[in-house]
Amino acid sequence: MMRTLLLLASMSCLALPLGAADESLDELAWISGSWKGTAGGIRQEEIWTRPAGGLILGLHRDLFEGGGSFFEFLRIEQRDDGIFYVAMPRARQGTDFRLTRLEDGRAVFENPAHDFPQKIIYSREGNTLSARIEGAENGEQRSSSWSWELVRPE
């Protein structure tokens, strides 16, 4: 009888709706909010929604001093095979980076097959959100980092 109950309980977990997988995205809720910063004369904005429906949606925008801009659509999504950060610079086709490490306030996403970067790291400390990209380009290791301050929580 006990084996039957355990079997039924484990099988009922398999039948949960897709939305039930969202709970692991909740561990990334610290990224949500409206973030702003300035580096090298470039005004930077990054906006992230709260986790819902298997997604965290993001937008990045750089505004250059002399005019001009750069933008990138972003999302972090729960899939059957893991959590993925999807970057779409200038709304181009997305590139997937799999979540490989998640610690309190720090997430590492990787795609070893991508040209550059191969690694994207986000971390939050207090009201500061930081991002770092790393990887090899033309045989040399490169990295860039950014930090933004919380303007408005999501």
C-alpha positions as CSV (number, residue, x, y, z in Angstrom):
1,M,0.0,0.0,0.0
2,M,2.8,2.4,0.9
3,R,4.6,1.7,-2.4
4,T,1.4,2.4,-4.3
5,L,0.9,5.7,-2.5
6,L,4.5,6.8,-3.2
7,L,4.2,5.8,-6.8
8,L,1.0,7.8,-7.2
9,A,2.5,10.8,-5.4
10,S,5.6,10.8,-7.7
11,M,3.5,10.4,-10.8
12,S,1.3,13.3,-9.8
13,C,4.4,15.5,-9.8
14,L,5.0,14.7,-13.4
15,A,1.5,15.8,-14.3
16,L,1.9,19.4,-12.9
17,P,1.2,22.1,-15.4
18,L,4.1,23.8,-17.2
19,G,3.8,26.9,-15.0
20,A,4.7,24.8,-11.9
21,A,8.3,24.9,-13.2
22,D,8.4,28.6,-12.6
23,E,9.4,28.2,-9.0
24,S,13.1,27.9,-9.9
25,L,12.9,31.2,-11.7
26,D,11.8,32.8,-8.4
27,E,15.4,32.4,-7.3
28,L,16.3,35.0,-9.9
29,A,13.7,37.5,-8.7
30,W,16.6,39.7,-7.4
31,I,17.3,40.8,-11.0
32,S,13.9,42.5,-11.4
33,G,13.6,46.3,-11.4
34,S,14.7,49.3,-13.3
35,W,18.5,49.9,-13.2
36,K,20.5,52.9,-14.5
37,G,24.2,53.8,-14.7
38,T,26.8,55.7,-16.6
39,A,30.2,54.5,-17.8
40,G,32.5,56.3,-20.2
41,G,29.9,58.9,-21.1
42,I,27.4,56.2,-22.0
43,R,24.0,56.3,-20.2
44,Q,22.9,52.7,-19.6
45,E,19.5,51.3,-18.6
46,E,18.5,47.8,-17.9
47,I,14.9,46.8,-17.0
48,W,13.8,43.3,-15.8
49,T,10.3,42.1,-14.9
50,R,9.5,39.7,-12.1
51,P,9.4,36.0,-12.9
52,A,5.9,35.0,-14.2
53,G,4.7,32.4,-16.7
54,G,8.1,30.8,-17.1
55,L,9.8,34.1,-18.1
56,I,11.7,37.1,-16.9
57,L,11.7,39.7,-19.6
58,G,14.5,42.3,-20.0
59,L,15.6,45.3,-22.0
60,H,19.0,46.9,-22.2
61,R,19.6,50.3,-23.7
62,D,22.8,52.4,-24.2
63,L,22.5,56.1,-25.0
64,F,25.7,57.7,-26.4
65,E,26.8,61.3,-25.6
66,G,27.0,62.4,-29.2
67,G,23.8,60.8,-30.1
68,G,23.0,57.2,-31.1
69,S,22.0,54.2,-29.2
70,F,22.2,50.5,-28.8
71,F,19.5,48.2,-27.5
72,E,19.0,44.5,-26.7
73,F,16.0,42.5,-25.9
74,L,16.6,39.9,-23.2
75,R,14.8,37.1,-21.5
76,I,15.4,34.4,-18.9
77,E,13.2,31.4,-19.5
78,Q,12.4,28.2,-17.8
79,R,12.5,25.2,-20.2
80,D,12.1,21.5,-19.7
81,D,15.9,21.2,-19.9
82,G,16.9,24.1,-17.7
83,I,16.9,27.9,-17.4
84,F,18.3,29.9,-20.3
85,Y,19.3,33.6,-20.7
86,V,18.4,34.6,-24.3
87,A,20.2,37.7,-25.7
88,M,18.8,39.4,-28.8
89,P,21.1,42.4,-29.7
90,R,19.2,44.9,-31.8
91,A,16.2,42.5,-31.9
92,R,18.2,39.9,-33.9
93,Q,17.7,36.2,-33.5
94,G,18.3,35.1,-29.9
95,T,21.4,33.4,-28.6
96,D,20.9,31.0,-25.7
97,F,23.1,30.8,-22.6
98,R,22.3,28.0,-20.1
99,L,22.2,28.7,-16.4
100,T,25.2,26.8,-15.0
101,R,25.5,28.3,-11.5
102,L,23.0,30.0,-9.2
103,E,24.0,31.3,-5.8
104,D,22.4,33.8,-3.6
105,G,22.4,37.0,-5.7
106,R,24.7,35.6,-8.4
107,A,23.8,33.8,-11.7
108,V,26.2,32.4,-14.3
109,F,25.0,31.6,-17.9
110,E,27.2,29.9,-20.4
111,N,27.3,29.0,-24.1
112,P,30.8,27.6,-24.9
113,A,29.9,27.4,-28.7
114,H,29.2,31.1,-29.0
115,D,31.8,33.4,-30.6
116,F,31.8,36.0,-27.8
117,P,31.0,36.1,-25.0
118,Q,30.8,32.5,-23.8
119,K,29.8,33.4,-20.3
120,I,27.4,36.0,-18.8
121,I,27.4,36.7,-15.1
122,Y,24.9,38.8,-13.2
123,S,25.1,39.6,-9.5
124,R,23.3,41.9,-7.1
125,E,24.6,43.4,-3.9
126,G,22.2,45.7,-2.2
127,N,20.9,48.2,-4.7
128,T,23.6,47.5,-7.3
129,L,23.2,45.1,-10.2
130,S,26.4,44.1,-12.0
131,A,26.9,42.2,-15.2
132,R,30.1,40.7,-16.7
133,I,30.7,39.0,-20.0
134,E,33.7,36.8,-20.5
135,G,35.2,34.6,-23.1
136,A,37.8,34.1,-25.9
137,E,37.8,36.2,-29.0
138,N,40.4,35.7,-31.7
139,G,42.3,33.4,-29.4
140,E,42.5,36.0,-26.5
141,Q,40.6,36.1,-23.3
142,R,38.4,39.2,-23.0
143,S,35.9,40.5,-20.5
144,S,33.7,43.6,-19.9
145,S,31.8,44.7,-16.8
146,W,28.9,47.0,-16.0
147,S,27.1,48.2,-12.9
148,W,23.8,49.9,-12.4
149,E,21.9,51.3,-9.5
150,L,18.3,50.4,-8.7
151,V,16.0,53.2,-9.8
152,R,12.7,51.5,-9.3
153,P,11.9,48.0,-8.0
154,E,9.6,45.9,-10.2
